[in-house]
């Protein structure tokens, strides 16, 4: 099997002023198992279902294998086999400086959380940050969807504005200390 590596970086979002999205689609996903280094999810995106295995590779990269699943089986898996509550979000895909950004606006127990992701071809790839992108949260495992399914944003005890301010302050402190 060829190596299928997903390299992505995640950011909080300062504002919803990201312009017109190329696509907006609802996503539901649940986890069939979650461990420290790997997880498997079933996802419904629009009317399609997929089963995805992710295995940690490096800080920024994970091995990813995704397979389509017939709709009735996918729905049954979401409804009956997930070990955690299903995550619901609206995914906005926006192009910025020649790259696609996926902006997830979470619902239900993760309502209020907005995370932007960019997939890269290489861990050292440079890219332009849109003006609406806030502090980076790539290394913070709380922002993995698998983690959000077991410890949703509503249980963190902070507002989104407080979270963005805290992460921004941490980033500034780190820059000043180098």
C-alpha positions in Angstrom: 0.0 0.0 0.0 1.4 3.5 -0.8 2.2 5.8 2.0 -0.8 8.2 2.4 0.5 11.0 4.6 -1.7 13.8 5.8 0.2 16.9 6.8 -1.9 19.7 8.2 -1.7 22.7 10.5 -4.6 24.0 12.6 -5.5 27.5 13.7 -8.2 29.2 15.6 -10.1 31.9 13.7 -10.2 35.6 14.7 -13.3 36.4 12.6 -15.8 34.8 10.2 -14.8 37.4 7.6 -13.2 34.8 5.3 -15.3 35.7 2.3 -17.3 33.5 0.0 -16.7 29.8 0.6 -16.2 27.6 -2.5 -18.3 24.9 -0.7 -20.1 24.6 2.6 -21.2 21.2 3.7 -22.5 19.6 6.8 -20.3 16.8 8.3 -21.1 14.2 11.0 -18.4 12.0 12.3 -18.1 9.4 15.0 -15.2 7.3 16.3 -15.2 3.5 16.2 -12.1 3.5 18.4 -9.7 6.1 19.8 -6.2 5.5 21.2 -3.2 7.8 21.7 -1.5 7.0 18.4 -4.5 6.0 16.2 -8.2 6.3 15.6 -10.8 5.2 13.2 -13.9 7.3 12.3 -17.0 7.0 10.2 -17.9 10.3 8.5 -20.9 11.5 6.6 -20.1 14.5 4.3 -23.1 15.7 2.3 -24.6 12.3 1.2 -21.3 10.3 1.1 -19.9 8.1 3.9 -16.2 7.2 4.4 -14.2 5.1 6.9 -10.9 6.6 7.9 -8.0 5.2 9.8 -5.4 7.8 11.1 -2.1 6.8 12.7 0.4 9.3 14.1 3.6 9.8 12.1 5.2 13.1 13.3 4.0 16.2 15.0 2.4 17.5 11.8 1.7 14.4 9.9 -0.5 11.3 10.2 -0.8 8.3 8.0 -4.3 8.3 6.6 -6.3 5.6 4.8 -9.8 6.5 3.7 -12.3 4.1 2.1 -15.9 4.8 0.8 -18.7 3.1 2.7 -22.2 2.3 1.3 -24.8 4.8 2.7 -26.9 2.3 4.7 -23.8 0.8 6.3 -22.3 4.2 7.0 -25.5 5.5 8.6 -25.8 2.3 10.7 -22.2 2.8 11.9 -22.8 6.4 12.9 -26.0 5.5 14.7 -24.9 2.3 16.5 -21.2 1.7 16.6 -19.5 4.9 17.7 -17.8 4.9 21.1 -18.3 8.6 21.5 -21.0 11.1 20.6 -21.1 12.1 17.0 -19.5 15.5 16.1 -21.4 17.8 13.9 -19.9 20.7 12.0 -20.2 22.9 8.9 -17.1 22.8 6.8 -16.4 25.9 4.7 -13.7 25.5 2.0 -12.1 28.8 1.2 -9.2 29.5 -1.1 -6.5 31.9 0.1 -3.2 32.6 -1.7 -3.5 29.5 -3.9 -4.2 27.1 -1.0 -7.5 25.6 0.3 -8.4 26.3 3.9 -11.0 24.1 5.6 -12.9 26.0 8.2 -14.9 23.9 10.6 -17.7 25.7 12.5 -18.6 23.2 15.2 -22.1 22.5 16.6 -23.8 20.8 19.5 -21.4 20.3 22.5 -18.6 21.9 20.5 -20.6 25.0 19.4 -18.6 28.2 19.4 -15.4 26.5 18.4 -14.1 27.5 14.9 -10.9 25.8 13.6 -9.2 26.4 10.3 -6.9 23.7 8.7 -4.5 23.8 5.8 -3.1 20.6 4.3 0.5 20.8 3.1 2.6 18.8 0.7 5.6 19.0 3.0 6.1 19.7 6.7 8.4 22.7 5.9 6.1 24.2 3.3 5.5 27.9 3.7 2.2 29.6 3.2 0.5 32.9 3.7 -1.8 33.3 6.7 -5.2 34.9 6.0 -6.1 38.0 8.1 -8.9 36.0 9.7 -6.6 33.3 11.0 -5.7 33.4 14.7 -3.2 31.5 16.9 -1.9 28.1 15.8 -3.2 25.0 17.7 -1.5 22.3 15.6 0.3 20.8 18.6 -2.6 21.0 21.0 -4.3 17.6 21.0 -7.5 19.1 22.5 -8.3 20.3 19.0 -8.2 16.9 17.4 -11.7 15.9 16.4 -11.3 12.6 18.3 -10.4 14.6 21.5 -13.4 16.9 20.9 -15.7 13.9 20.8 -14.6 12.8 24.3 -13.9 16.3 25.8 -16.1 18.7 24.0 -15.4 22.5 23.9 -18.4 23.2 26.3 -16.6 21.3 29.0 -13.4 23.4 28.8 -14.8 26.2 31.0 -13.7 29.0 28.7 -15.3 31.1 26.1 -14.0 31.2 22.5 -12.8 34.8 22.9 -10.9 33.8 26.1 -9.4 30.8 24.3 -8.2 32.9 21.3 -6.8 35.6 23.7 -5.0 32.9 25.8 -3.5 31.2 22.7 -2.5 34.6 21.2 -0.7 35.5 24.5 1.1 32.2 24.6 2.3 32.7 21.0 3.5 36.2 21.7 5.3 35.0 24.9 7.0 32.3 22.9 8.2 34.7 20.2 9.6 37.1 22.8 11.5 34.4 24.6 13.4 33.3 21.5 
